[in-house]
Amino acid sequence: MKIHQINIINHHHLKDLKLDFTYQDGPKKGQPLEKICLIGQSGTGKTTVLNLIKEFIRKFTWIKHYKVIEPKFKNNLFNQLNNVQVTCSTSNINIKETNLGWDILYENNQEFQLHDTLNFSNLKFNDLFKDTLCLYITSEITQNENSILVKKNNTTDEVSESTTSYGLNQKLPSFPTIGVTISPKTKETTWLALLANLFEYDNNLKRKGADLIQKGIFTNINRMQKEIEAWKKENPNPRVELAEKVLNPILDKINLELDTDTSEALITLRNKSDNSVVPGDALSTGTKQLILSLIPLYQLKINGALVMIDEPERSLFPDIQQELIGHYRRICPDSQLIVATHSPFIAASFEPEERFIFKFNANGKVVVSNGVAPIGDDPNDILKQDFDLPNLMNEEGIKMYRKYLAIRAKAKKEQDKTKKEQLIKEAAAIGDKYNF
């Protein structure tokens, strides 16, 4: 799914706001942008826009999976989309949403046939995500209480069976979810579903070991090791691919790597210097942010879907911020990526037409314009031109700059050669210290 346009007539503090997420020029003119960056002061509505899109996806989920929706229930469910128009597309579905209802849905140029509630008696747990059109990662994901980083990896056959079948349907959605949100409220069952392939691998390995012990092979250590290694060659460890393609390229910057032979938590990290295990509750907020966003992005296999991430820079050092958008794009190159950010390092990864800058005008109304600075520009230029910051220094820095200018002006007028040299040296010392 890719968003083309959002026309907000009146929603909370946003009024008469049109966001055109399509290319304006060139060979891709009219096609949806591949990546979008929402910039702006706190309170201008960046996260509000992300939540509107999420609500639109939720609406589409109900439309797609329920044949009949009573008008009264429909109005209660969709009231957040009042006075909002969203135009989007998937590879074969075009939708135009208007106000509380919908115009019409078309699939393969035919009127979309809404089907009955599905029967999930034989549905596998992973099938919950097979039709995912949107992944939304909120800015507070590190507060998740069901973190896969601290849960002990104590899976058993019973746990595996309940998490890879629909045996826990009382805790799960009643139909495959088209929109997946990763937030502090994300349930443990969702994380189990996302990592079902790791569970399956771990349990199969345990069964293999138990089978060898039952056969008495454990008395021959060499033979048992060969049997286990042979099994591993025939059954690739999914953590290896997760490490090499997703986590380690970024974790390397902070001297960490994924432990592919973990016995601690579902996801365990090691220190590259001494190979020691780093407990999940000892990881920094930034490291947790990385892992809890990258894993669903990869595990959902949502290439072609819409990916929204709120404040991806949270608690991350600039060197990681500089590479983060490129890494997201490598994981899902055909998806449309929408981020809301306060970071010039993140914003620098976007073309000017991909940046949408939210500002309050003189009347307090939110207006939106596109970026100016070119992609890859110096973050300071991004701050000046797109973030519209008149000064890049705080009050103390501005005070010293004014002092620097005053001393230079005084030196220029000074007639006494000795005093003039002293003033020039004083100004130079301030200039060198502050890089004026």
C-alpha positions as CSV (number, residue, x, y, z in Angstrom):
1,M,0.0,0.0,0.0
2,K,1.2,3.5,-0.9
3,I,-0.4,6.8,0.0
4,H,-0.9,9.3,-2.8
5,Q,-2.7,12.2,-1.1
6,I,-4.2,13.2,2.2
7,N,-6.7,16.1,2.2
8,I,-7.5,17.2,5.7
9,I,-10.5,19.5,5.7
10,N,-10.9,19.7,9.5
11,H,-9.3,17.3,12.0
12,H,-8.3,18.5,15.4
13,H,-6.1,21.5,14.8
14,L,-5.4,20.7,11.2
15,K,-7.6,22.5,8.7
16,D,-7.6,22.8,4.9
17,L,-4.3,20.9,4.7
18,K,-3.4,19.0,1.5
19,L,-0.5,16.6,1.4
20,D,0.5,15.4,-2.0
21,F,2.8,12.4,-1.6
22,T,3.5,12.0,-5.4
23,Y,6.4,13.0,-7.6
24,Q,5.8,16.4,-9.1
25,D,8.3,16.2,-12.0
26,G,10.4,13.7,-13.9
27,P,9.7,10.2,-15.2
28,K,7.9,9.3,-12.0
29,K,5.5,12.3,-12.1
30,G,2.2,11.4,-10.5
31,Q,3.5,8.2,-8.9
32,P,3.6,7.9,-5.0
33,L,6.8,9.0,-3.4
34,E,9.1,6.1,-2.3
35,K,10.0,7.8,1.0
36,I,8.5,10.7,2.9
37,C,9.9,12.8,5.8
38,L,7.6,14.8,8.0
39,I,9.4,17.7,9.8
40,G,8.1,20.4,12.1
41,Q,7.8,21.8,15.5
42,S,6.2,19.8,18.3
43,G,2.5,20.1,18.1
44,T,2.2,20.8,14.4
45,G,0.6,17.5,13.6
46,K,3.3,15.1,12.3
47,T,2.2,12.2,14.5
48,T,-1.4,13.1,14.0
49,V,-0.9,12.5,10.3
50,L,0.6,9.1,11.0
51,N,-2.3,8.2,13.3
52,L,-4.8,9.3,10.6
53,I,-3.1,6.9,8.1
54,K,-3.2,4.1,10.8
55,E,-6.9,4.7,11.3
56,F,-7.5,4.6,7.6
57,I,-5.8,1.2,7.5
58,R,-7.9,0.0,10.4
59,K,-11.0,1.1,8.5
60,F,-9.9,-0.7,5.4
61,T,-9.3,-3.9,7.5
62,W,-12.9,-3.9,8.6
63,I,-14.2,-3.1,5.1
64,K,-12.2,-6.0,3.6
65,H,-13.1,-8.6,6.1
66,Y,-16.7,-7.9,7.0
67,K,-19.5,-8.1,4.5
68,V,-22.0,-6.0,6.4
69,I,-21.3,-3.0,8.7
70,E,-24.3,-1.5,10.4
71,P,-24.4,2.3,9.8
72,K,-24.5,3.1,13.5
73,F,-21.4,0.9,14.2
74,K,-19.7,2.2,11.1
75,N,-20.0,5.8,12.3
76,N,-18.6,4.9,15.7
77,L,-15.7,3.0,14.2
78,F,-14.8,5.6,11.6
79,N,-15.5,8.9,13.4
80,Q,-11.8,9.7,13.5
81,L,-11.7,10.0,9.7
82,N,-14.4,12.7,9.6
83,N,-13.6,15.5,7.1
84,V,-10.5,13.6,5.9
85,Q,-9.8,12.2,2.4
86,V,-7.2,9.6,1.8
87,T,-6.1,8.3,-1.6
88,C,-3.9,5.3,-1.7
89,S,-3.1,2.2,-3.8
90,T,-1.7,-1.3,-3.6
91,S,-0.6,-3.4,-6.5
92,N,-4.2,-4.2,-7.4
93,I,-6.4,-2.1,-5.2
94,N,-7.3,1.6,-5.5
95,I,-9.2,3.2,-2.7
96,K,-10.6,6.7,-2.2
97,E,-11.9,7.5,1.3
98,T,-14.2,10.4,1.9
99,N,-15.7,11.6,5.2
100,L,-17.3,8.9,7.3
101,G,-17.9,6.5,4.4
102,W,-16.2,5.4,1.3
103,D,-16.9,6.0,-2.4
104,I,-16.1,2.6,-3.9
105,L,-13.4,0.0,-3.8
106,Y,-12.0,-1.5,-6.9
107,E,-9.8,-4.6,-7.3
108,N,-8.4,-5.4,-10.7
109,N,-10.8,-2.8,-12.1
110,Q,-13.8,-4.7,-10.7
111,E,-16.0,-3.5,-7.8
112,F,-14.4,-4.9,-4.7
113,Q,-16.5,-7.8,-3.3
114,L,-16.5,-7.7,0.5
115,H,-16.5,-11.2,1.8
116,D,-17.9,-12.8,5.0
117,T,-16.0,-13.1,8.2
118,L,-13.3,-15.8,7.6
119,N,-13.0,-19.2,9.3
120,F,-9.7,-19.5,11.1
121,S,-9.9,-22.9,12.6
122,N,-6.9,-24.1,10.6
123,L,-5.0,-20.8,10.3
124,K,-1.3,-20.8,11.2
125,F,-0.1,-18.1,13.6
126,N,2.1,-16.5,11.0
127,D,-0.8,-16.1,8.6
128,L,-1.9,-13.2,10.8
129,F,0.6,-11.1,8.8
130,K,0.5,-12.6,5.3
131,D,-1.7,-9.7,4.0
132,T,0.0,-6.9,5.9
133,L,-0.3,-3.6,4.0
134,C,1.0,-1.3,6.7
135,L,3.5,-1.4,9.6
136,Y,3.4,1.5,12.0
137,I,6.2,1.8,14.6
138,T,5.6,4.3,17.3
139,S,8.2,6.4,19.1
140,E,7.6,4.7,22.5
141,I,8.4,1.1,21.5
142,T,11.2,0.8,24.0
143,Q,8.6,0.9,26.8
144,N,7.1,-2.4,25.7
145,E,6.6,-4.7,28.7
146,N,6.6,-7.8,26.5
147,S,10.0,-7.2,25.1
148,I,11.6,-10.1,23.3
149,L,14.9,-8.8,24.6
150,V,14.2,-9.9,28.2
151,K,11.8,-12.8,27.8
152,K,13.6,-16.1,28.7
153,N,13.9,-18.5,25.8
154,N,12.3,-21.4,27.7
155,T,10.1,-22.7,24.8
156,T,8.6,-26.2,25.0
157,D,6.6,-28.2,22.6
158,E,3.5,-27.0,24.3
159,V,4.5,-23.3,24.0
160,S,5.5,-23.9,20.4
161,E,2.2,-25.5,19.5
162,S,0.2,-22.7,21.0
163,T,2.2,-19.9,19.4
164,T,2.4,-21.4,15.9
165,S,-1.3,-22.4,15.6
166,Y,-4.4,-20.4,16.2
167,G,-4.9,-21.9,19.6
168,L,-4.6,-18.5,21.2
169,N,-7.3,-16.9,19.1
170,Q,-9.0,-15.4,22.2
171,K,-6.0,-13.1,22.5
172,L,-5.5,-12.3,18.8
173,P,-7.5,-10.4,16.2
174,S,-10.4,-12.3,14.6
175,F,-9.0,-11.9,11.2
176,P,-5.5,-11.5,9.6
177,T,-4.5,-7.9,10.4
178,I,-3.7,-5.7,7.5
179,G,-2.2,-2.9,9.6
180,V,0.4,-3.9,12.3
181,T,1.3,-1.4,15.0
182,I,4.4,-1.8,17.2
183,S,4.0,0.2,20.4
184,P,4.2,-0.2,24.2
185,K,0.8,-2.0,23.9
186,T,2.0,-4.6,21.5
187,K,1.0,-8.0,23.0
188,E,3.5,-10.8,23.7
189,T,1.5,-13.0,21.3
190,T,2.3,-10.6,18.5
191,W,6.0,-10.7,19.2
192,L,5.8,-14.5,19.3
193,A,4.2,-14.5,15.9
194,L,6.8,-12.2,14.5
195,L,9.5,-14.6,15.7
196,A,7.7,-17.9,15.1
197,N,10.5,-19.1,12.9
198,L,13.0,-18.7,15.7
199,F,10.7,-20.6,18.1
200,E,10.3,-23.4,15.5
201,Y,14.1,-23.7,14.9
202,D,14.9,-23.8,18.7
203,N,12.3,-26.4,19.4
204,N,13.3,-28.6,16.5
205,L,16.9,-28.4,17.6
206,K,15.8,-29.4,21.1
207,R,13.8,-32.3,19.7
208,K,16.8,-33.5,17.7
209,G,18.9,-33.4,20.8
210,A,16.3,-35.2,22.9
211,D,15.9,-37.8,20.1
212,L,19.7,-38.5,20.1
213,I,19.7,-38.8,23.9
214,Q,16.8,-41.2,23.7
215,K,18.7,-43.4,21.3
216,G,21.7,-43.4,23.6
217,I,24.0,-41.5,21.3
218,F,24.8,-39.1,24.0
219,T,27.4,-41.5,25.3
220,N,29.4,-40.9,22.1
221,I,30.1,-37.2,22.3
222,N,31.8,-37.0,18.9
223,R,29.0,-38.8,17.1
224,M,26.4,-36.6,18.8
225,Q,28.2,-33.4,17.8
226,K,28.4,-34.6,14.2
227,E,24.7,-35.5,14.2
228,I,23.8,-32.1,15.5
229,E,26.1,-30.3,13.0
230,A,24.6,-32.3,10.1
231,W,21.1,-31.3,11.3
232,K,22.1,-27.6,11.4
233,K,23.4,-27.7,7.9
234,E,20.1,-29.1,6.7
235,N,18.1,-26.7,8.8
236,P,19.6,-23.1,8.5
237,N,19.4,-21.1,11.7
238,P,17.1,-18.1,11.0
239,R,19.1,-15.9,13.4
240,V,22.1,-16.0,11.1
241,E,20.2,-14.3,8.3
242,L,18.6,-11.9,10.7
243,A,22.0,-11.0,12.1
244,E,23.8,-10.7,8.7
245,K,21.1,-8.8,6.8
246,V,19.4,-6.8,9.4
247,L,21.0,-6.3,12.9
248,N,24.7,-6.6,12.7
249,P,25.4,-4.0,10.0
250,I,24.0,-1.4,12.4
251,L,24.9,-3.0,15.7
252,D,28.6,-3.1,14.6
253,K,28.8,0.7,15.2
254,I,28.1,0.1,18.9
255,N,30.4,-3.0,19.2
256,L,27.5,-5.4,19.5
257,E,26.2,-8.4,17.5
258,L,23.3,-10.8,17.6
259,D,24.0,-14.1,19.3
260,T,23.0,-16.7,16.8
261,D,23.3,-19.6,19.3
262,T,21.3,-17.9,22.0
263,S,20.1,-19.7,25.2
264,E,19.1,-16.5,27.0
265,A,16.3,-14.5,25.5
266,L,14.6,-14.8,22.1
267,I,17.0,-12.0,20.9
268,T,20.3,-11.9,22.7
269,L,23.2,-9.6,22.0
270,R,26.9,-10.1,22.6
271,N,29.8,-7.7,23.1
272,K,32.1,-8.1,20.2
273,S,35.2,-7.3,22.3
274,D,34.9,-10.2,24.8
275,N,31.9,-12.2,23.4
276,S,30.0,-11.6,26.7
277,V,26.2,-11.7,26.7
278,V,24.6,-8.3,27.3
279,P,21.3,-8.7,29.3
280,G,18.3,-7.2,27.6
281,D,17.5,-5.0,30.5
282,A,21.0,-3.6,30.4
283,L,20.7,-2.4,26.8
284,S,20.5,1.3,26.1
285,T,17.3,2.9,25.0
286,G,18.8,3.5,21.5
287,T,19.8,-0.1,21.1
288,K,16.4,-1.3,22.1
289,Q,14.9,1.2,19.6
290,L,17.0,-0.2,16.8
291,I,16.2,-3.9,17.5
292,L,12.4,-3.5,18.2
293,S,12.0,-1.5,14.9
294,L,14.2,-3.5,12.6
295,I,12.9,-7.0,13.6
296,P,9.3,-6.4,12.6
297,L,10.4,-4.6,9.5
298,Y,12.3,-7.6,8.4
299,Q,10.3,-10.5,9.8
300,L,7.0,-9.3,8.4
301,K,8.4,-9.6,4.8
302,I,6.3,-6.5,3.9
303,N,8.2,-5.4,0.9
304,G,5.6,-3.3,-1.1
305,A,3.7,-2.3,2.0
306,L,3.5,1.1,3.8
307,V,6.0,1.6,6.6
308,M,5.6,4.4,9.1
309,I,8.1,5.2,11.8
310,D,7.7,8.0,14.4
311,E,11.0,9.5,15.6
312,P,13.3,6.8,14.3
313,E,16.3,8.8,15.7
314,R,15.2,8.5,19.3
315,S,18.3,8.0,21.6
316,L,20.6,7.2,18.6
317,F,24.0,8.7,18.0
318,P,24.3,10.8,14.8
319,D,26.5,8.2,13.0
320,I,23.7,5.7,13.2
321,Q,21.0,8.3,12.3
322,Q,23.0,9.1,9.1
323,E,22.7,5.5,7.9
324,L,19.3,4.5,9.3
325,I,17.0,5.5,6.4
326,G,19.3,3.7,3.9
327,H,19.2,0.6,6.0
328,Y,15.4,0.7,6.2
329,R,15.3,1.0,2.4
330,R,17.6,-2.0,1.9
331,I,15.4,-4.2,4.1
332,C,12.2,-3.2,2.2
333,P,13.2,-1.4,-1.0
334,D,9.7,-1.5,-2.7
335,S,7.8,-0.1,0.3
336,Q,6.8,3.4,0.9
337,L,8.5,4.8,4.0
338,I,7.0,7.6,6.0
339,V,8.9,9.0,9.0
340,A,8.3,11.9,11.4
341,T,11.5,13.3,12.7
342,H,13.2,16.2,14.5
343,S,16.6,15.1,13.3
344,P,18.5,16.9,10.5
345,F,20.6,13.8,10.1
346,I,17.5,11.8,9.3
347,A,16.0,14.6,7.1
348,A,19.3,14.8,5.1
349,S,18.5,11.3,3.7
350,F,15.5,12.7,1.8
351,E,15.2,14.7,-1.4
352,P,13.6,18.2,-1.0
353,E,10.3,17.1,-2.5
354,E,10.2,14.2,-0.1
355,R,10.4,16.5,2.9
356,F,7.1,18.0,4.2
357,I,7.7,20.8,6.7
358,F,4.9,21.6,9.1
359,K,4.9,25.1,10.5
360,F,2.6,27.5,12.4
361,N,1.9,30.6,10.4
362,A,1.3,34.1,11.9
363,N,-2.3,33.2,12.6
364,G,-1.4,29.9,14.4
365,K,-2.6,27.7,11.5
366,V,-0.5,24.8,10.4
367,V,0.8,25.1,6.9
368,V,3.0,22.7,5.0
369,S,5.8,23.3,2.4
370,N,8.5,21.2,0.8
371,G,12.2,21.1,1.6
372,V,14.9,23.2,0.1
373,A,18.3,21.8,1.0
374,P,19.5,19.0,-1.3
375,I,19.7,15.3,-0.2
376,G,22.8,14.5,1.7
377,D,23.4,18.2,2.6
378,D,25.2,19.3,5.8
379,P,22.8,19.0,8.7
380,N,23.5,22.6,9.6
381,D,22.1,23.6,6.1
382,I,19.1,21.4,6.8
383,L,18.5,23.2,10.1
384,K,18.8,26.6,8.5
385,Q,16.9,26.0,5.3
386,D,14.3,23.4,6.1
387,F,14.0,23.5,9.9
388,D,14.0,27.3,9.6
389,L,16.2,27.9,12.6
390,P,17.6,31.5,12.5
391,N,20.4,30.6,14.8
392,L,22.3,27.3,15.3
393,M,23.7,28.5,18.7
394,N,22.0,28.8,22.0
395,E,21.9,32.1,24.0
396,E,25.5,31.7,25.3
397,G,26.8,31.1,21.9
398,I,25.0,34.1,20.4
399,K,26.3,36.2,23.3
400,M,29.9,35.2,22.5
401,Y,29.4,35.8,18.7
402,R,28.2,39.4,19.4
403,K,31.3,39.9,21.7
404,Y,33.5,38.6,18.9
405,L,32.0,41.0,16.4
406,A,32.2,43.9,18.9
407,I,36.0,43.3,19.5
408,R,36.7,43.0,15.8
409,A,34.9,46.3,15.2
410,K,36.8,48.0,18.0
411,A,40.1,46.6,16.7
412,K,39.3,48.1,13.3
413,K,38.9,51.6,14.8
414,E,41.8,51.3,17.2
415,Q,44.7,53.6,16.3
416,D,47.2,52.4,18.9
417,K,49.2,49.6,17.3
418,T,49.8,47.6,20.5
419,K,46.1,47.8,21.6
420,K,45.0,46.9,18.1
421,E,47.1,43.7,18.1
422,Q,45.8,42.8,21.6
423,L,42.2,43.2,20.3
424,I,42.9,41.1,17.2
425,K,44.4,38.3,19.3
426,E,41.4,38.4,21.7
427,A,39.0,38.2,18.8
428,A,41.0,35.4,17.2
429,A,41.0,33.4,20.4
430,I,37.2,33.6,20.6
431,G,36.9,32.8,16.9
432,D,39.2,29.7,17.1
433,K,37.3,28.5,20.2
434,Y,33.8,28.8,18.6
435,N,34.9,28.3,14.9
436,F,33.6,31.8,13.9
